[in-house]
Amino acid sequence: MDPDLLLLILYMCLIGAAAGTFSGLVPGIHVNTLAMLLLVASPYLLDVLSGFVPDGYGPLLLSCAVMSAAVVHSSIDFIPSAFIGIPDADTVLNVLPAHRMILNGEGMAAVRCAAIGSLTGAIVSLILTVPLYILLTGGLGDYLDSITVGALIVVLALMILDEVPGRRLIALIITILSAAAGLVVMLGVLPMSSMFDLEPETMFPLLTGLFGIPSLLTADRNSDIPPQKDDEKMPVSPVHGIKGVLTGSITGWFPGITSTAGATIAGHVFSTGGTRGFISMVSSIGTASTMFAFITLCINGKERSGTMSVIGSLLRDADLGLGSVTFVSMMVAMAIASVLAYMLTVWSGKAVCGFLRRMDMVVFNRIILVAMVAMTVLFCGYWGLIVLIACTLIGLLPILLGTRRIHLTGCLIVPVLLFKIGLF
């Protein structure tokens, strides 16, 4: 590869990493939103880049920045879900295990588990890129498409059957209620609107209500977050990250299947290795699915996320074949972004741990609660607030009735299943 092009890719990855860090740490700001803003501003940005880069390389370099932002975001968004309790679609399963570690003073170990899982996922994904590309174009892709519905039904069944026998009916009811909420949001039944004239972040009130606010409302007001130790530089084996890659390669191909659904499957197929192994595996799935979504784009042109939609638009006239300059450049961008993601995740985790040690947790919880409500109104309007309240009531049910909160992930899995069946 041309050294000058490699240097330009590095610069754009640094810019993308900064954007991914911002979107990952600030609740309500998703990397898809930033990517769409970049696409809108792309004519101006390409004009600026034309004075610094060779002709025709502007769209590729902007795509490298978007990919870097997506990879960094997939790693660093663990932090607000763990320490604040505001998850997105790819981190909901990590919330409770991470909370347990934080309450035991192992918050930094949790962060490092997530960072190691994400880095492992990125490295192994890059290694598997060529063989997976060949397999998917050789018939594997068609087979995976044919088993989507069955896989989702199995996931839902396993979730219910894993519950204590006397509480399975309650688990089913909670799954149905969360699914109804998810379906209402995904169908766009309610006219949510952002006050910034942007596409509303409709998943924010759904997931914040189901997972975030119930944790704050039921938190022990007499306890503070203990000091977080950071005496383990390798708190988990990379093996768990490898398990996540195997699942991430599937979620990156299937339309609408998030890392949450993939983690539910993986949790029954593999030994998760306890809380630490589970966190590492889920983080690996998120990063791997982000990277494999690009492979899907290259093979069949299908865009599995907002960031892939932007990259697809920027590279619509480019050769995305295996071995092309564009393909190789994007692989290099992923490699650079994965290293940046690890460093930024660990650094951000330390900063957040230090901040929380100085905070009164009762005051902090109230601030976060007010912030959640305010961001819901800002990003989704007053209809979003109604969704937030309704989802909070649903999210309190598992806590009050003693069932596992994983059943709330029905808000994501069931709508995808119904869409695939063709009912909506």
Buried (B, 14 or more C-beta within 10 A) or exposed (E): EEEEBEEBBBBBBBBBBBBBBBBBBEBBBBBBBBBBBBBEEBEEBBEEBEEEBEEEBBBBBBBBBBBBBBBBBBBBBBBBBBBBBBBBBBBBBBBBBBBEBBBBBBBBBBBBBBBBBBBBBBBBBBEBBEEBBEBBBEEBBEEBEEEBBEBBEBBBEEBBEBBEEEBBEBBBBBBEBBBBBBBBBBEEEBEBBBEEEEBBBBBBBBBBBBBBBBBBEEBEEEEBBBEBEBEEEEBBBBBBBBBBBBBBBBBBBBEBBBBBBBBBBBBEEBEBBEBBBBBBBBBBBBBBBBBBBBBBBBBEEBBBBBBBBBBBBBBEEBEBEBEEBBBEBBBBBBBBBBBBBBBBBBBBBBEBBEEBEEEEBBEBBEEBBEBBBEBBBBBBBEBBBBBBBBBBBBBBBBEEEEBBBBBBBBBBBBBBBBBBEEEE
